[in-house]
Amino acid sequence: MSDVVIIGGGIAGISAAAELAPHASVTVIEAEDALAYHASGRSAAMFLQDYGNATVRELNRAGAAFLHEAGVLSPRGMMMLARSDESEGFEAEFPALGLHEITMDEARGRVPILAPQVTRAATRDDVFDLDTDMLIQRFRRSALDNGAEILTGARATKITHRSDGWHIETAKGPHRANTLINAAGAWADQVAAMAGLDGIGLQPYRRSMARIPAPGGHDVSGWPFMDGVGETWYAKPDAGKLIVSPADEDPMSPFDAWPDDMVIAEGLARWEEMVTTPVTRVETTWAGLRSFAPDRALVIGRDSAQPAFFWLAAQGGYGFQTSPAAARLTRALITGETPELDGATVAALSPQRFSA
Ligand SMILES: Cc1cc2nc3c(=O)[nH]c(=O)nc-3n(C[C@H](O)[C@H](O)[C@H](O)COP(=O)(O)OP(=O)(O)OC[C@H]3O[C@@H](n4cnc5c(N)ncnc54)[C@H](O)[C@@H]3O)c2cc1C
């Protein structure tokens, strides 16, 4: 019997385990044989404080100091690029992302392969690479050091609530807990359904990635994270290569996501329009699911019909950068402390917003 069972061993579940373990007995139940196998193993590994809606940005902001202190952020910088026909969208977007416009000479000084048709660029320096493996290992170690149990290969297959708490059947045997945290990523609505509860209208969307050799043999290590107007593609250096994403958002049912060749090809074509170097080889591709609630904010809090069922879901494209603040809010709401976030933000994250 645990105080808390967490279903899901991605960044959401592991960060919550680390926060709760000093205060409660915690068991994490992960279906796969390894942690962070799904979305948490497939991200672009960025920290952009002004990415997401106002509620998401509150979480980004509240978690920034922790991420800096944990040593998981390293400077990358960001550059938005626009062709001459994209000026209108560029002007609408770059200030909202906290970018400032630079000359094309400056832009080409940083990224020498920009095509002549790229006519506008805007940057900000305080955008960071986020070491996702290091962050997960840090949360995992902290959870284990404080007595948490982490079970892999333990898919939850049946969830029942009785007078003595939750009964959860898994591939590795039964578990009992007073509180169940649903951190099941793209499967969060399915886990709720297993527990006999309504979902939150979660929608997983596929996002794909391709790793390509450094264009023209350039040293790309100092290049910024580059983004197209309307998030139609993005690219960033990754261990001496570039990763390029079509920034696709195709709705899917939860599954072990893999990329569609055509989506990758179209995304690489959009990247090629911006640069002077064609893509001659794709080294590897992958895809993951970014799962959103209808209003694109995370869902953190007790279920309105069953308070012993706690939602930690809908991390969308921000699960890593929001994780410190989301996990601390989870701890506060479960242990009864006053959350550090303001009341409006806590309400905007609560699952109660779907039952009003
Ligand atoms: C291409 C891409 C780029 C991204 N870039 C960024 C970025 O730059 N910065 C950022 O912050 N975020 C980014 N994200 C988003 C981030 O990766 C996700 O928000 C985050 O990983 C979600 O974490 P999670 O723990 O909620 O889900 P997951 O990592 O999917 O974990 C959920 C886990 O629950 C388990 N599970 C499901 N059902 C059961 C069950 N019945 N029993 C037991 N276990 C179960 C699954 O096996 C899974 O491991 C990106 C995502 C993608 C796909």
Ligand as a Chemical Component Dictionary entry (heavy atoms), coordinates in Angstrom:
data_LIG
# 
_chem_comp.id                   LIG 
_chem_comp.type                 NON-POLYMER 
_chem_comp.pdbx_formal_charge   0 
_chem_comp.three_letter_code    LIG 
# 
loop_
_chem_comp_atom.comp_id 
_chem_comp_atom.atom_id 
_chem_comp_atom.alt_atom_id 
_chem_comp_atom.type_symbol 
_chem_comp_atom.charge 
_chem_comp_atom.model_Cartn_x 
_chem_comp_atom.model_Cartn_y 
_chem_comp_atom.model_Cartn_z 
_chem_comp_atom.pdbx_ordinal 
LIG C1  C1  C 0 9.157  16.165 -31.246 1  
LIG C2  C2  C 0 8.868  16.748 -29.888 2  
LIG C3  C3  C 0 9.557  17.888 -29.484 3  
LIG C4  C4  C 0 9.363  18.388 -28.189 4  
LIG N1  N1  N 0 10.141 19.432 -27.755 5  
LIG C5  C5  C 0 10.038 19.865 -26.470 6  
LIG C6  C6  C 0 10.907 20.870 -25.962 7  
LIG O1  O1  O 0 11.775 21.363 -26.682 8  
LIG N2  N2  N 0 10.759 21.267 -24.656 9  
LIG C7  C7  C 0 9.802  20.724 -23.846 10 
LIG O2  O2  O 0 9.706  21.123 -22.683 11 
LIG N3  N3  N 0 8.963  19.761 -24.305 12 
LIG C8  C8  C 0 9.063  19.325 -25.584 13 
LIG N4  N4  N 0 8.234  18.351 -26.054 14 
LIG C9  C9  C 0 7.145  17.895 -25.197 15 
LIG C10 C10 C 0 7.583  16.908 -24.159 16 
LIG O3  O3  O 0 8.406  15.920 -24.745 17 
LIG C11 C11 C 0 6.319  16.276 -23.550 18 
LIG O4  O4  O 0 5.452  17.300 -23.096 19 
LIG C12 C12 C 0 6.663  15.405 -22.354 20 
LIG O5  O5  O 0 7.646  14.467 -22.697 21 
LIG C13 C13 C 0 5.412  14.675 -21.862 22 
LIG O6  O6  O 0 5.821  13.923 -20.738 23 
LIG P1  P1  P 0 4.822  12.898 -20.065 24 
LIG O7  O7  O 0 5.551  12.308 -18.918 25 
LIG O8  O8  O 0 3.530  13.587 -19.821 26 
LIG O9  O9  O 0 4.502  11.822 -21.212 27 
LIG P2  P2  P 0 5.331  10.534 -21.692 28 
LIG O10 O10 O 0 6.776  10.806 -21.762 29 
LIG O11 O11 O 0 4.665  10.031 -22.922 30 
LIG O12 O12 O 0 5.127  9.527  -20.496 31 
LIG C14 C14 C 0 3.890  8.914  -20.231 32 
LIG C15 C15 C 0 4.180  7.493  -19.848 33 
LIG O13 O13 O 0 2.987  6.867  -19.372 34 
LIG C16 C16 C 0 3.118  5.497  -19.677 35 
LIG N5  N5  N 0 1.802  4.857  -19.630 36 
LIG C17 C17 C 0 0.727  5.085  -20.421 37 
LIG N6  N6  N 0 -0.282 4.271  -20.083 38 
LIG C18 C18 C 0 0.161  3.499  -19.056 39 
LIG C19 C19 C 0 -0.420 2.455  -18.290 40 
LIG N7  N7  N 0 -1.667 2.018  -18.500 41 
LIG N8  N8  N 0 0.332  1.879  -17.312 42 
LIG C20 C20 C 0 1.611  2.308  -17.056 43 
LIG N9  N9  N 0 2.206  3.289  -17.779 44 
LIG C21 C21 C 0 1.482  3.881  -18.757 45 
LIG C22 C22 C 0 3.710  5.485  -21.070 46 
LIG O14 O14 O 0 4.338  4.253  -21.364 47 
LIG C23 C23 C 0 4.684  6.654  -21.003 48 
LIG O15 O15 O 0 6.021  6.243  -20.761 49 
LIG C24 C24 C 0 8.410  17.805 -27.328 50 
LIG C25 C25 C 0 7.701  16.674 -27.752 51 
LIG C26 C26 C 0 7.945  16.136 -29.009 52 
LIG C27 C27 C 0 7.203  14.898 -29.416 53 
# 
loop_
_chem_comp_bond.comp_id 
_chem_comp_bond.atom_id_1 
_chem_comp_bond.atom_id_2 
_chem_comp_bond.value_order 
_chem_comp_bond.pdbx_ordinal 
LIG C1  C2  SING 1  
LIG C2  C3  SING 2  
LIG C2  C26 DOUB 3  
LIG C3  C4  DOUB 4  
LIG C4  N1  SING 5  
LIG C4  C24 SING 6  
LIG N1  C5  DOUB 7  
LIG C5  C6  SING 8  
LIG C5  C8  SING 9  
LIG C6  O1  DOUB 10 
LIG C6  N2  SING 11 
LIG N2  C7  SING 12 
LIG C7  O2  DOUB 13 
LIG C7  N3  SING 14 
LIG N3  C8  DOUB 15 
LIG C8  N4  SING 16 
LIG N4  C9  SING 17 
LIG N4  C24 SING 18 
LIG C9  C10 SING 19 
LIG C10 O3  SING 20 
LIG C10 C11 SING 21 
LIG C11 O4  SING 22 
LIG C11 C12 SING 23 
LIG C12 O5  SING 24 
LIG C12 C13 SING 25 
LIG C13 O6  SING 26 
LIG O6  P1  SING 27 
LIG P1  O7  DOUB 28 
LIG P1  O8  SING 29 
LIG P1  O9  SING 30 
LIG O9  P2  SING 31 
LIG P2  O10 DOUB 32 
LIG P2  O11 SING 33 
LIG P2  O12 SING 34 
LIG O12 C14 SING 35 
LIG C14 C15 SING 36 
LIG C15 O13 SING 37 
LIG C15 C23 SING 38 
LIG O13 C16 SING 39 
LIG C16 N5  SING 40 
LIG C16 C22 SING 41 
LIG N5  C17 SING 42 
LIG N5  C21 SING 43 
LIG C17 N6  DOUB 44 
LIG N6  C18 SING 45 
LIG C18 C19 SING 46 
LIG C18 C21 DOUB 47 
LIG C19 N7  SING 48 
LIG C19 N8  DOUB 49 
LIG N8  C20 SING 50 
LIG C20 N9  DOUB 51 
LIG N9  C21 SING 52 
LIG C22 O14 SING 53 
LIG C22 C23 SING 54 
LIG C23 O15 SING 55 
LIG C24 C25 DOUB 56 
LIG C25 C26 SING 57 
LIG C26 C27 SING 58 
# 
